[in-house]
Amino acid sequence: MNESIGEKVSTLKSMLDSDERIIALNKLDKEMSNNEEVMKLSYALDVASSKYSDMLSIYSEDSKEVKETRLALVAAKENLYSHPLVKQYLKEYKKVRELYAEIDYILFSDFAVKLCPKE
């Protein structure tokens, strides 16, 4: 137990860097960043999101213009998320998110504030 907190954190970081889930996620991230089709779909989603935001600032939420841009936004998101590379990335991302949630629980659950204690 003489190991300092810094050494323990460094060990944890090394373990995470060599974890197969994180390695797979990083590999997919790099592949997506270099995939022209994914980049186009991502850009289309950004444009649709921006347009939707613009329409919300001009028109009421139940207006025809907002409804149309919302549908375009949903379609752009579906197009991006249905790409095989993005689907695989999201699958791997879920595994890494679960890993981080488990680490968070192990490290900090004793410090969690009990907002609504059962008495």
Biopython code that builds the backbone (N, CA, C, O; Angstrom):
import numpy as np
from Bio.PDB.StructureBuilder import StructureBuilder

atoms = [
    (1, "MET", "N", (0.824, -1.196, 0.000)),
    (1, "MET", "CA", (0.000, 0.000, 0.000)),
    (1, "MET", "C", (0.866, 1.257, 0.000)),
    (1, "MET", "O", (0.349, 2.355, 0.206)),
    (2, "ASN", "N", (2.157, 1.121, -0.224)),
    (2, "ASN", "CA", (3.041, 2.271, -0.270)),
    (2, "ASN", "C", (3.031, 2.973, -1.625)),
    (2, "ASN", "O", (3.689, 3.999, -1.797)),
    (3, "GLU", "N", (2.295, 2.431, -2.576)),
    (3, "GLU", "CA", (2.226, 3.024, -3.904)),
    (3, "GLU", "C", (1.441, 4.337, -3.827)),
    (3, "GLU", "O", (0.348, 4.380, -3.262)),
    (4, "SER", "N", (2.002, 5.403, -4.395)),
    (4, "SER", "CA", (1.339, 6.705, -4.338)),
    (4, "SER", "C", (0.125, 6.734, -5.266)),
    (4, "SER", "O", (-0.020, 5.893, -6.153)),
    (5, "ILE", "N", (-0.727, 7.703, -5.043)),
    (5, "ILE", "CA", (-1.916, 7.859, -5.889)),
    (5, "ILE", "C", (-1.491, 8.085, -7.336)),
    (5, "ILE", "O", (-2.101, 7.541, -8.257)),
    (6, "GLY", "N", (-0.451, 8.882, -7.538)),
    (6, "GLY", "CA", (0.032, 9.137, -8.892)),
    (6, "GLY", "C", (0.459, 7.869, -9.600)),
    (6, "GLY", "O", (0.181, 7.687, -10.785)),
    (7, "GLU", "N", (1.137, 6.990, -8.872)),
    (7, "GLU", "CA", (1.572, 5.722, -9.462)),
    (7, "GLU", "C", (0.370, 4.834, -9.792)),
    (7, "GLU", "O", (0.344, 4.160, -10.821)),
    (8, "LYS", "N", (-0.621, 4.846, -8.904)),
    (8, "LYS", "CA", (-1.824, 4.044, -9.141)),
    (8, "LYS", "C", (-2.594, 4.558, -10.354)),
    (8, "LYS", "O", (-3.092, 3.773, -11.161)),
    (9, "VAL", "N", (-2.686, 5.876, -10.476)),
    (9, "VAL", "CA", (-3.373, 6.464, -11.623)),
    (9, "VAL", "C", (-2.619, 6.137, -12.909)),
    (9, "VAL", "O", (-3.221, 5.822, -13.936)),
    (10, "SER", "N", (-1.300, 6.215, -12.832)),
    (10, "SER", "CA", (-0.479, 5.875, -13.997)),
    (10, "SER", "C", (-0.672, 4.411, -14.396)),
    (10, "SER", "O", (-0.748, 4.096, -15.584)),
    (11, "THR", "N", (-0.751, 3.537, -13.428)),
    (11, "THR", "CA", (-0.987, 2.119, -13.687)),
    (11, "THR", "C", (-2.357, 1.920, -14.322)),
    (11, "THR", "O", (-2.497, 1.156, -15.277)),
    (12, "LEU", "N", (-3.362, 2.604, -13.794)),
    (12, "LEU", "CA", (-4.714, 2.511, -14.355)),
    (12, "LEU", "C", (-4.721, 2.991, -15.798)),
    (12, "LEU", "O", (-5.317, 2.352, -16.666)),
    (13, "LYS", "N", (-4.065, 4.108, -16.055)),
    (13, "LYS", "CA", (-4.002, 4.633, -17.425)),
    (13, "LYS", "C", (-3.340, 3.633, -18.360)),
    (13, "LYS", "O", (-3.821, 3.415, -19.473)),
    (14, "SER", "N", (-2.258, 3.030, -17.929)),
    (14, "SER", "CA", (-1.575, 2.024, -18.755)),
    (14, "SER", "C", (-2.486, 0.830, -19.034)),
    (14, "SER", "O", (-2.516, 0.303, -20.145)),
    (15, "MET", "N", (-3.216, 0.420, -18.019)),
    (15, "MET", "CA", (-4.133, -0.705, -18.192)),
    (15, "MET", "C", (-5.247, -0.339, -19.179)),
    (15, "MET", "O", (-5.620, -1.152, -20.024)),
    (16, "LEU", "N", (-5.771, 0.871, -19.071)),
    (16, "LEU", "CA", (-6.823, 1.308, -19.984)),
    (16, "LEU", "C", (-6.293, 1.429, -21.410)),
    (16, "LEU", "O", (-6.970, 1.047, -22.364)),
    (17, "ASP", "N", (-5.086, 1.958, -21.551)),
    (17, "ASP", "CA", (-4.488, 2.096, -22.887)),
    (17, "ASP", "C", (-4.292, 0.754, -23.575)),
    (17, "ASP", "O", (-4.283, 0.685, -24.804)),
    (18, "SER", "N", (-4.135, -0.304, -22.805)),
    (18, "SER", "CA", (-3.923, -1.624, -23.395)),
    (18, "SER", "C", (-5.197, -2.480, -23.394)),
    (18, "SER", "O", (-5.163, -3.642, -23.800)),
    (19, "ASP", "N", (-6.310, -1.914, -22.943)),
    (19, "ASP", "CA", (-7.569, -2.649, -22.924)),
    (19, "ASP", "C", (-8.083, -2.822, -24.354)),
    (19, "ASP", "O", (-8.116, -1.868, -25.131)),
    (20, "GLU", "N", (-8.482, -4.044, -24.688)),
    (20, "GLU", "CA", (-8.914, -4.350, -26.054)),
    (20, "GLU", "C", (-10.120, -3.526, -26.497)),
    (20, "GLU", "O", (-10.243, -3.205, -27.679)),
    (21, "ARG", "N", (-11.014, -3.178, -25.565)),
    (21, "ARG", "CA", (-12.192, -2.378, -25.917)),
    (21, "ARG", "C", (-11.789, -0.976, -26.325)),
    (21, "ARG", "O", (-12.316, -0.428, -27.293)),
    (22, "ILE", "N", (-10.858, -0.397, -25.592)),
    (22, "ILE", "CA", (-10.417, 0.963, -25.897)),
    (22, "ILE", "C", (-9.578, 0.980, -27.170)),
    (22, "ILE", "O", (-9.678, 1.909, -27.971)),
    (23, "ILE", "N", (-8.760, -0.035, -27.352)),
    (23, "ILE", "CA", (-7.965, -0.137, -28.583)),
    (23, "ILE", "C", (-8.895, -0.245, -29.794)),
    (23, "ILE", "O", (-8.678, 0.423, -30.805)),
    (24, "ALA", "N", (-9.921, -1.079, -29.693)),
    (24, "ALA", "CA", (-10.872, -1.248, -30.800)),
    (24, "ALA", "C", (-11.612, 0.059, -31.088)),
    (24, "ALA", "O", (-11.812, 0.422, -32.247)),
    (25, "LEU", "N", (-12.014, 0.759, -30.033)),
    (25, "LEU", "CA", (-12.722, 2.023, -30.211)),
    (25, "LEU", "C", (-11.824, 3.062, -30.881)),
    (25, "LEU", "O", (-12.260, 3.767, -31.791)),
    (26, "ASN", "N", (-10.588, 3.155, -30.439)),
    (26, "ASN", "CA", (-9.657, 4.114, -31.031)),
    (26, "ASN", "C", (-9.387, 3.800, -32.500)),
    (26, "ASN", "O", (-9.267, 4.706, -33.324)),
    (27, "LYS", "N", (-9.294, 2.518, -32.818)),
    (27, "LYS", "CA", (-9.073, 2.104, -34.209)),
    (27, "LYS", "C", (-10.267, 2.514, -35.073)),
    (27, "LYS", "O", (-10.093, 3.050, -36.168)),
    (28, "LEU", "N", (-11.460, 2.262, -34.583)),
    (28, "LEU", "CA", (-12.663, 2.636, -35.330)),
    (28, "LEU", "C", (-12.794, 4.152, -35.461)),
    (28, "LEU", "O", (-13.233, 4.654, -36.496)),
    (29, "ASP", "N", (-12.416, 4.870, -34.423)),
    (29, "ASP", "CA", (-12.449, 6.329, -34.471)),
    (29, "ASP", "C", (-11.548, 6.851, -35.590)),
    (29, "ASP", "O", (-11.926, 7.746, -36.347)),
    (30, "LYS", "N", (-10.370, 6.282, -35.675)),
    (30, "LYS", "CA", (-9.425, 6.678, -36.724)),
    (30, "LYS", "C", (-9.987, 6.329, -38.107)),
    (30, "LYS", "O", (-9.890, 7.124, -39.042)),
    (31, "GLU", "N", (-10.575, 5.135, -38.228)),
    (31, "GLU", "CA", (-11.163, 4.725, -39.505)),
    (31, "GLU", "C", (-12.291, 5.672, -39.917)),
    (31, "GLU", "O", (-12.378, 6.069, -41.079)),
    (32, "MET", "N", (-13.157, 6.033, -38.962)),
    (32, "MET", "CA", (-14.253, 6.941, -39.272)),
    (32, "MET", "C", (-13.733, 8.314, -39.683)),
    (32, "MET", "O", (-14.285, 8.942, -40.587)),
    (33, "SER", "N", (-12.684, 8.779, -39.031)),
    (33, "SER", "CA", (-12.110, 10.089, -39.345)),
    (33, "SER", "C", (-11.525, 10.129, -40.749)),
    (33, "SER", "O", (-11.411, 11.198, -41.346)),
    (34, "ASN", "N", (-11.156, 8.969, -41.274)),
    (34, "ASN", "CA", (-10.560, 8.906, -42.602)),
    (34, "ASN", "C", (-11.525, 8.385, -43.669)),
    (34, "ASN", "O", (-11.135, 8.209, -44.823)),
    (35, "ASN", "N", (-12.762, 8.142, -43.295)),
    (35, "ASN", "CA", (-13.739, 7.596, -44.229)),
    (35, "ASN", "C", (-14.550, 8.740, -44.833)),
    (35, "ASN", "O", (-15.277, 9.443, -44.131)),
    (36, "GLU", "N", (-14.414, 8.912, -46.135)),
    (36, "GLU", "CA", (-15.068, 10.032, -46.819)),
    (36, "GLU", "C", (-16.591, 9.968, -46.711)),
    (36, "GLU", "O", (-17.249, 10.994, -46.538)),
    (37, "GLU", "N", (-17.139, 8.780, -46.813)),
    (37, "GLU", "CA", (-18.592, 8.632, -46.731)),
    (37, "GLU", "C", (-19.106, 9.033, -45.346)),
    (37, "GLU", "O", (-20.111, 9.735, -45.239)),
    (38, "VAL", "N", (-18.430, 8.597, -44.301)),
    (38, "VAL", "CA", (-18.822, 8.959, -42.940)),
    (38, "VAL", "C", (-18.678, 10.472, -42.741)),
    (38, "VAL", "O", (-19.522, 11.102, -42.104)),
    (39, "MET", "N", (-17.617, 11.040, -43.283)),
    (39, "MET", "CA", (-17.413, 12.487, -43.148)),
    (39, "MET", "C", (-18.540, 13.257, -43.834)),
    (39, "MET", "O", (-19.011, 14.263, -43.303)),
    (40, "LYS", "N", (-18.977, 12.798, -45.005)),
    (40, "LYS", "CA", (-20.084, 13.451, -45.714)),
    (40, "LYS", "C", (-21.383, 13.350, -44.910)),
    (40, "LYS", "O", (-22.124, 14.323, -44.777)),
    (41, "LEU", "N", (-21.640, 12.157, -44.381)),
    (41, "LEU", "CA", (-22.859, 11.954, -43.589)),
    (41, "LEU", "C", (-22.831, 12.791, -42.317)),
    (41, "LEU", "O", (-23.856, 13.329, -41.900)),
    (42, "SER", "N", (-21.671, 12.898, -41.711)),
    (42, "SER", "CA", (-21.521, 13.706, -40.506)),
    (42, "SER", "C", (-21.737, 15.187, -40.814)),
    (42, "SER", "O", (-22.380, 15.907, -40.051)),
    (43, "TYR", "N", (-21.190, 15.624, -41.938)),
    (43, "TYR", "CA", (-21.377, 17.013, -42.352)),
    (43, "TYR", "C", (-22.859, 17.285, -42.631)),
    (43, "TYR", "O", (-23.385, 18.327, -42.241)),
    (44, "ALA", "N", (-23.523, 16.355, -43.301)),
    (44, "ALA", "CA", (-24.952, 16.513, -43.588)),
    (44, "ALA", "C", (-25.755, 16.622, -42.293)),
    (44, "ALA", "O", (-26.715, 17.389, -42.217)),
    (45, "LEU", "N", (-25.363, 15.859, -41.280)),
    (45, "LEU", "CA", (-26.034, 15.944, -39.977)),
    (45, "LEU", "C", (-25.790, 17.311, -39.345)),
    (45, "LEU", "O", (-26.713, 17.912, -38.795)),
    (46, "ASP", "N", (-24.561, 17.805, -39.416)),
    (46, "ASP", "CA", (-24.251, 19.130, -38.867)),
    (46, "ASP", "C", (-25.066, 20.222, -39.558)),
    (46, "ASP", "O", (-25.591, 21.121, -38.902)),
    (47, "VAL", "N", (-25.167, 20.138, -40.881)),
    (47, "VAL", "CA", (-25.933, 21.129, -41.643)),
    (47, "VAL", "C", (-27.409, 21.061, -41.255)),
    (47, "VAL", "O", (-28.042, 22.092, -41.030)),
    (48, "ALA", "N", (-27.952, 19.854, -41.179)),
    (48, "ALA", "CA", (-29.363, 19.682, -40.820)),
    (48, "ALA", "C", (-29.628, 20.192, -39.404)),
    (48, "ALA", "O", (-30.664, 20.807, -39.148)),
    (49, "SER", "N", (-28.710, 19.943, -38.498)),
    (49, "SER", "CA", (-28.852, 20.413, -37.116)),
    (49, "SER", "C", (-28.828, 21.933, -37.052)),
    (49, "SER", "O", (-29.620, 22.547, -36.337)),
    (50, "SER", "N", (-27.928, 22.523, -37.792)),
    (50, "SER", "CA", (-27.821, 23.984, -37.822)),
    (50, "SER", "C", (-29.085, 24.607, -38.418)),
    (50, "SER", "O", (-29.607, 25.592, -37.897)),
    (51, "LYS", "N", (-29.559, 24.030, -39.498)),
    (51, "LYS", "CA", (-30.769, 24.542, -40.139)),
    (51, "LYS", "C", (-31.970, 24.414, -39.202)),
    (51, "LYS", "O", (-32.796, 25.322, -39.119)),
    (52, "TYR", "N", (-32.062, 23.295, -38.504)),
    (52, "TYR", "CA", (-33.161, 23.091, -37.557)),
    (52, "TYR", "C", (-33.104, 24.142, -36.448)),
    (52, "TYR", "O", (-34.125, 24.718, -36.071)),
    (53, "SER", "N", (-31.916, 24.380, -35.941)),
    (53, "SER", "CA", (-31.738, 25.394, -34.903)),
    (53, "SER", "C", (-32.146, 26.780, -35.413)),
    (53, "SER", "O", (-32.795, 27.550, -34.704)),
    (54, "ASP", "N", (-31.758, 27.078, -36.641)),
    (54, "ASP", "CA", (-32.137, 28.363, -37.248)),
    (54, "ASP", "C", (-33.646, 28.484, -37.372)),
    (54, "ASP", "O", (-34.216, 29.529, -37.058)),
    (55, "MET", "N", (-34.292, 27.421, -37.827)),
    (55, "MET", "CA", (-35.746, 27.453, -38.000)),
    (55, "MET", "C", (-36.460, 27.629, -36.653)),
    (55, "MET", "O", (-37.477, 28.317, -36.568)),
    (56, "LEU", "N", (-35.920, 27.004, -35.613)),
    (56, "LEU", "CA", (-36.521, 27.158, -34.280)),
    (56, "LEU", "C", (-36.411, 28.587, -33.769)),
    (56, "LEU", "O", (-37.266, 29.047, -33.012)),
    (57, "SER", "N", (-35.365, 29.287, -34.181)),
    (57, "SER", "CA", (-35.209, 30.670, -33.726)),
    (57, "SER", "C", (-36.109, 31.634, -34.499)),
    (57, "SER", "O", (-36.320, 32.771, -34.076)),
    (58, "ILE", "N", (-36.634, 31.172, -35.631)),
    (58, "ILE", "CA", (-37.476, 32.032, -36.463)),
    (58, "ILE", "C", (-38.955, 31.689, -36.318)),
    (58, "ILE", "O", (-39.797, 32.578, -36.191)),
    (59, "TYR", "N", (-39.265, 30.394, -36.338)),
    (59, "TYR", "CA", (-40.652, 29.930, -36.369)),
    (59, "TYR", "C", (-41.023, 29.208, -35.069)),
    (59, "TYR", "O", (-40.162, 28.833, -34.272)),
    (60, "SER", "N", (-42.321, 29.029, -34.887)),
    (60, "SER", "CA", (-42.783, 28.277, -33.717)),
    (60, "SER", "C", (-42.503, 26.794, -33.945)),
    (60, "SER", "O", (-42.338, 26.343, -35.079)),
    (61, "GLU", "N", (-42.453, 26.060, -32.860)),
    (61, "GLU", "CA", (-42.085, 24.642, -32.923)),
    (61, "GLU", "C", (-43.070, 23.805, -33.740)),
    (61, "GLU", "O", (-42.692, 22.773, -34.296)),
    (62, "ASP", "N", (-44.310, 24.235, -33.813)),
    (62, "ASP", "CA", (-45.304, 23.465, -34.564)),
    (62, "ASP", "C", (-45.510, 23.973, -35.992)),
    (62, "ASP", "O", (-46.455, 23.564, -36.666)),
    (63, "SER", "N", (-44.637, 24.853, -36.449)),
    (63, "SER", "CA", (-44.752, 25.384, -37.805)),
    (63, "SER", "C", (-44.327, 24.342, -38.845)),
    (63, "SER", "O", (-43.598, 23.396, -38.547)),
    (64, "LYS", "N", (-44.801, 24.547, -40.057)),
    (64, "LYS", "CA", (-44.464, 23.651, -41.162)),
    (64, "LYS", "C", (-42.949, 23.639, -41.403)),
    (64, "LYS", "O", (-42.369, 22.578, -41.635)),
    (65, "GLU", "N", (-42.316, 24.797, -41.349)),
    (65, "GLU", "CA", (-40.879, 24.909, -41.601)),
    (65, "GLU", "C", (-40.054, 24.124, -40.583)),
    (65, "GLU", "O", (-39.099, 23.435, -40.943)),
    (66, "VAL", "N", (-40.428, 24.233, -39.327)),
    (66, "VAL", "CA", (-39.705, 23.522, -38.274)),
    (66, "VAL", "C", (-39.936, 22.017, -38.397)),
    (66, "VAL", "O", (-39.002, 21.231, -38.242)),
    (67, "LYS", "N", (-41.153, 21.621, -38.671)),
    (67, "LYS", "CA", (-41.447, 20.195, -38.825)),
    (67, "LYS", "C", (-40.649, 19.584, -39.971)),
    (67, "LYS", "O", (-40.122, 18.479, -39.848)),
    (68, "GLU", "N", (-40.562, 20.306, -41.084)),
    (68, "GLU", "CA", (-39.804, 19.804, -42.237)),
    (68, "GLU", "C", (-38.312, 19.669, -41.912)),
    (68, "GLU", "O", (-37.680, 18.670, -42.255)),
    (69, "THR", "N", (-37.761, 20.689, -41.245)),
    (69, "THR", "CA", (-36.332, 20.619, -40.924)),
    (69, "THR", "C", (-36.062, 19.570, -39.845)),
    (69, "THR", "O", (-34.985, 18.974, -39.821)),
    (70, "ARG", "N", (-37.027, 19.338, -38.956)),
    (70, "ARG", "CA", (-36.871, 18.285, -37.953)),
    (70, "ARG", "C", (-36.821, 16.915, -38.630)),
    (70, "ARG", "O", (-36.006, 16.065, -38.272)),
    (71, "LEU", "N", (-37.702, 16.713, -39.612)),
    (71, "LEU", "CA", (-37.689, 15.449, -40.353)),
    (71, "LEU", "C", (-36.371, 15.270, -41.108)),
    (71, "LEU", "O", (-35.837, 14.163, -41.181)),
    (72, "ALA", "N", (-35.856, 16.358, -41.665)),
    (72, "ALA", "CA", (-34.569, 16.291, -42.370)),
    (72, "ALA", "C", (-33.442, 15.969, -41.386)),
    (72, "ALA", "O", (-32.518, 15.225, -41.716)),
    (73, "LEU", "N", (-33.521, 16.522, -40.194)),
    (73, "LEU", "CA", (-32.520, 16.242, -39.158)),
    (73, "LEU", "C", (-32.568, 14.773, -38.737)),
    (73, "LEU", "O", (-31.529, 14.125, -38.610)),
    (74, "VAL", "N", (-33.751, 14.261, -38.525)),
    (74, "VAL", "CA", (-33.910, 12.848, -38.145)),
    (74, "VAL", "C", (-33.369, 11.941, -39.253)),
    (74, "VAL", "O", (-32.696, 10.949, -38.972)),
    (75, "ALA", "N", (-33.662, 12.279, -40.503)),
    (75, "ALA", "CA", (-33.180, 11.474, -41.636)),
    (75, "ALA", "C", (-31.658, 11.512, -41.720)),
    (75, "ALA", "O", (-31.022, 10.488, -41.968)),
    (76, "ALA", "N", (-31.076, 12.687, -41.514)),
    (76, "ALA", "CA", (-29.609, 12.807, -41.561)),
    (76, "ALA", "C", (-28.962, 11.989, -40.443)),
    (76, "ALA", "O", (-27.927, 11.355, -40.647)),
    (77, "LYS", "N", (-29.576, 12.009, -39.272)),
    (77, "LYS", "CA", (-29.040, 11.225, -38.151)),
    (77, "LYS", "C", (-29.155, 9.736, -38.438)),
    (77, "LYS", "O", (-28.219, 8.978, -38.183)),
    (78, "GLU", "N", (-30.285, 9.318, -38.960)),
    (78, "GLU", "CA", (-30.477, 7.905, -39.298)),
    (78, "GLU", "C", (-29.479, 7.460, -40.369)),
    (78, "GLU", "O", (-28.936, 6.358, -40.296)),
    (79, "ASN", "N", (-29.242, 8.315, -41.358)),
    (79, "ASN", "CA", (-28.272, 7.984, -42.414)),
    (79, "ASN", "C", (-26.880, 7.784, -41.834)),
    (79, "ASN", "O", (-26.188, 6.831, -42.193)),
    (80, "LEU", "N", (-26.470, 8.667, -40.949)),
    (80, "LEU", "CA", (-25.141, 8.548, -40.343)),
    (80, "LEU", "C", (-25.066, 7.320, -39.448)),
    (80, "LEU", "O", (-24.124, 6.534, -39.549)),
    (81, "TYR", "N", (-26.039, 7.154, -38.584)),
    (81, "TYR", "CA", (-25.996, 6.069, -37.604)),
    (81, "TYR", "C", (-26.211, 4.691, -38.221)),
    (81, "TYR", "O", (-25.908, 3.681, -37.585)),
    (82, "SER", "N", (-26.727, 4.631, -39.443)),
    (82, "SER", "CA", (-26.919, 3.336, -40.083)),
    (82, "SER", "C", (-25.701, 2.912, -40.908)),
    (82, "SER", "O", (-25.666, 1.796, -41.427)),
    (83, "HIS", "N", (-24.720, 3.778, -41.032)),
    (83, "HIS", "CA", (-23.494, 3.412, -41.749)),
    (83, "HIS", "C", (-22.796, 2.300, -40.954)),
    (83, "HIS", "O", (-22.682, 2.409, -39.733)),
    (84, "PRO", "N", (-22.330, 1.242, -41.612)),
    (84, "PRO", "CA", (-21.733, 0.100, -40.901)),
    (84, "PRO", "C", (-20.575, 0.477, -39.967)),
    (84, "PRO", "O", (-20.457, -0.072, -38.872)),
    (85, "LEU", "N", (-19.743, 1.392, -40.391)),
    (85, "LEU", "CA", (-18.605, 1.789, -39.566)),
    (85, "LEU", "C", (-19.073, 2.527, -38.312)),
    (85, "LEU", "O", (-18.534, 2.324, -37.224)),
    (86, "VAL", "N", (-20.070, 3.374, -38.474)),
    (86, "VAL", "CA", (-20.613, 4.121, -37.337)),
    (86, "VAL", "C", (-21.351, 3.178, -36.389)),
    (86, "VAL", "O", (-21.261, 3.323, -35.170)),
    (87, "LYS", "N", (-22.074, 2.220, -36.945)),
    (87, "LYS", "CA", (-22.771, 1.230, -36.107)),
    (87, "LYS", "C", (-21.774, 0.453, -35.247)),
    (87, "LYS", "O", (-21.998, 0.233, -34.056)),
    (88, "GLN", "N", (-20.676, 0.046, -35.869)),
    (88, "GLN", "CA", (-19.658, -0.695, -35.134)),
    (88, "GLN", "C", (-19.015, 0.185, -34.071)),
    (88, "GLN", "O", (-18.745, -0.269, -32.958)),
    (89, "TYR", "N", (-18.771, 1.446, -34.418)),
    (89, "TYR", "CA", (-18.181, 2.388, -33.461)),
    (89, "TYR", "C", (-19.100, 2.539, -32.247)),
    (89, "TYR", "O", (-18.635, 2.483, -31.109)),
    (90, "LEU", "N", (-20.383, 2.726, -32.480)),
    (90, "LEU", "CA", (-21.331, 2.914, -31.382)),
    (90, "LEU", "C", (-21.422, 1.671, -30.502)),
    (90, "LEU", "O", (-21.593, 1.769, -29.287)),
    (91, "LYS", "N", (-21.306, 0.505, -31.126)),
    (91, "LYS", "CA", (-21.314, -0.751, -30.366)),
    (91, "LYS", "C", (-20.093, -0.824, -29.448)),
    (91, "LYS", "O", (-20.211, -1.175, -28.273)),
    (92, "GLU", "N", (-18.931, -0.493, -29.988)),
    (92, "GLU", "CA", (-17.703, -0.498, -29.193)),
    (92, "GLU", "C", (-17.718, 0.611, -28.149)),
    (92, "GLU", "O", (-17.235, 0.424, -27.032)),
    (93, "TYR", "N", (-18.272, 1.761, -28.510)),
    (93, "TYR", "CA", (-18.361, 2.893, -27.581)),
    (93, "TYR", "C", (-19.173, 2.510, -26.348)),
    (93, "TYR", "O", (-18.835, 2.899, -25.230)),
    (94, "LYS", "N", (-20.240, 1.749, -26.555)),
    (94, "LYS", "CA", (-21.071, 1.306, -25.434)),
    (94, "LYS", "C", (-20.261, 0.460, -24.454)),
    (94, "LYS", "O", (-20.407, 0.599, -23.240)),
    (95, "LYS", "N", (-19.406, -0.418, -24.984)),
    (95, "LYS", "CA", (-18.568, -1.257, -24.127)),
    (95, "LYS", "C", (-17.604, -0.405, -23.296)),
    (95, "LYS", "O", (-17.407, -0.656, -22.107)),
    (96, "VAL", "N", (-17.013, 0.595, -23.932)),
    (96, "VAL", "CA", (-16.063, 1.466, -23.223)),
    (96, "VAL", "C", (-16.798, 2.319, -22.191)),
    (96, "VAL", "O", (-16.304, 2.520, -21.081)),
    (97, "ARG", "N", (-17.963, 2.813, -22.554)),
    (97, "ARG", "CA", (-18.762, 3.599, -21.612)),
    (97, "ARG", "C", (-19.114, 2.770, -20.378)),
    (97, "ARG", "O", (-19.075, 3.278, -19.258)),
    (98, "GLU", "N", (-19.456, 1.499, -20.579)),
    (98, "GLU", "CA", (-19.764, 0.610, -19.453)),
    (98, "GLU", "C", (-18.525, 0.385, -18.588)),
    (98, "GLU", "O", (-18.621, 0.349, -17.361)),
    (99, "LEU", "N", (-17.368, 0.236, -19.221)),
    (99, "LEU", "CA", (-16.116, 0.092, -18.486)),
    (99, "LEU", "C", (-15.861, 1.317, -17.609)),
    (99, "LEU", "O", (-15.542, 1.189, -16.427)),
    (100, "TYR", "N", (-16.002, 2.495, -18.193)),
    (100, "TYR", "CA", (-15.774, 3.731, -17.438)),
    (100, "TYR", "C", (-16.802, 3.902, -16.310)),
    (100, "TYR", "O", (-16.465, 4.395, -15.234)),
    (101, "ALA", "N", (-18.036, 3.501, -16.554)),
    (101, "ALA", "CA", (-19.063, 3.578, -15.510)),
    (101, "ALA", "C", (-18.709, 2.657, -14.344)),
    (101, "ALA", "O", (-18.909, 3.010, -13.182)),
    (102, "GLU", "N", (-18.184, 1.482, -14.660)),
    (102, "GLU", "CA", (-17.775, 0.548, -13.615)),
    (102, "GLU", "C", (-16.608, 1.119, -12.804)),
    (102, "GLU", "O", (-16.597, 1.025, -11.576)),
    (103, "ILE", "N", (-15.642, 1.700, -13.484)),
    (103, "ILE", "CA", (-14.500, 2.327, -12.796)),
    (103, "ILE", "C", (-14.983, 3.465, -11.914)),
    (103, "ILE", "O", (-14.555, 3.601, -10.768)),
    (104, "ASP", "N", (-15.885, 4.290, -12.462)),
    (104, "ASP", "CA", (-16.440, 5.405, -11.697)),
    (104, "ASP", "C", (-17.130, 4.904, -10.435)),
    (104, "ASP", "O", (-16.963, 5.477, -9.358)),
    (105, "TYR", "N", (-17.903, 3.836, -10.571)),
    (105, "TYR", "CA", (-18.605, 3.279, -9.417)),
    (105, "TYR", "C", (-17.614, 2.773, -8.368)),
    (105, "TYR", "O", (-17.767, 3.039, -7.176)),
    (106, "ILE", "N", (-16.600, 2.044, -8.826)),
    (106, "ILE", "CA", (-15.612, 1.487, -7.896)),
    (106, "ILE", "C", (-14.881, 2.604, -7.144)),
    (106, "ILE", "O", (-14.667, 2.518, -5.935)),
    (107, "LEU", "N", (-14.506, 3.642, -7.875)),
    (107, "LEU", "CA", (-13.701, 4.706, -7.269)),
    (107, "LEU", "C", (-14.511, 5.679, -6.421)),
    (107, "LEU", "O", (-14.029, 6.164, -5.397)),
    (108, "PHE", "N", (-15.743, 5.965, -6.845)),
    (108, "PHE", "CA", (-16.442, 7.091, -6.225)),
    (108, "PHE", "C", (-17.774, 6.772, -5.552)),
    (108, "PHE", "O", (-18.408, 7.674, -5.005)),
    (109, "SER", "N", (-18.213, 5.524, -5.577)),
    (109, "SER", "CA", (-19.525, 5.221, -5.004)),
    (109, "SER", "C", (-19.588, 5.522, -3.505)),
    (109, "SER", "O", (-20.651, 5.877, -2.997)),
    (110, "ASP", "N", (-18.481, 5.389, -2.799)),
    (110, "ASP", "CA", (-18.487, 5.691, -1.367)),
    (110, "ASP", "C", (-18.636, 7.182, -1.090)),
    (110, "ASP", "O", (-18.983, 7.585, 0.020)),
    (111, "PHE", "N", (-18.370, 7.998, -2.109)),
    (111, "PHE", "CA", (-18.447, 9.446, -1.940)),
    (111, "PHE", "C", (-19.739, 10.041, -2.479)),
    (111, "PHE", "O", (-19.958, 11.249, -2.387)),
    (112, "ALA", "N", (-20.584, 9.204, -3.033)),
    (112, "ALA", "CA", (-21.823, 9.684, -3.662)),
    (112, "ALA", "C", (-22.712, 10.348, -2.605)),
    (112, "ALA", "O", (-22.855, 9.852, -1.487)),
    (113, "VAL", "N", (-23.289, 11.457, -2.984)),
    (113, "VAL", "CA", (-24.189, 12.188, -2.104)),
    (113, "VAL", "C", (-25.534, 11.485, -2.129)),
    (113, "VAL", "O", (-26.092, 11.210, -3.191)),
    (114, "LYS", "N", (-26.024, 11.211, -0.981)),
    (114, "LYS", "CA", (-27.340, 10.570, -0.863)),
    (114, "LYS", "C", (-28.386, 11.682, -0.784)),
    (114, "LYS", "O", (-28.667, 12.224, 0.285)),
    (115, "LEU", "N", (-28.967, 12.011, -1.974)),
    (115, "LEU", "CA", (-29.914, 13.127, -2.026)),
    (115, "LEU", "C", (-31.265, 12.765, -1.415)),
    (115, "LEU", "O", (-31.921, 13.608, -0.805)),
    (116, "CYS", "N", (-31.666, 11.546, -1.576)),
    (116, "CYS", "CA", (-32.958, 11.117, -1.061)),
    (116, "CYS", "C", (-32.787, 9.836, -0.236)),
    (116, "CYS", "O", (-33.193, 8.758, -0.669)),
    (117, "PRO", "N", (-32.195, 9.957, 0.929)),
    (117, "PRO", "CA", (-32.005, 8.733, 1.725)),
    (117, "PRO", "C", (-33.349, 8.160, 2.165)),
    (117, "PRO", "O", (-34.293, 8.889, 2.470)),
    (118, "LYS", "N", (-33.401, 6.841, 2.187)),
    (118, "LYS", "CA", (-34.639, 6.168, 2.621)),
    (118, "LYS", "C", (-34.586, 6.045, 4.131)),
    (118, "LYS", "O", (-33.690, 5.408, 4.685)),
    (119, "GLU", "N", (-35.537, 6.648, 4.774)),
    (119, "GLU", "CA", (-35.561, 6.609, 6.240)),
    (119, "GLU", "C", (-36.834, 5.997, 6.731)),
    (119, "GLU", "O", (-37.037, 5.879, 7.939)),
]
sb = StructureBuilder()
sb.init_structure("model")
sb.init_model(0)
sb.init_chain("A")
sb.init_seg("    ")
for serial, (resi, resn, name, xyz) in enumerate(atoms, 1):
    if name == "N":
        sb.init_residue(resn, " ", resi, " ")
    sb.init_atom(name, np.array(xyz, "f"), 0.0, 1.0, " ", f" {name:<3s}", serial, name[0])
structure = sb.get_structure()
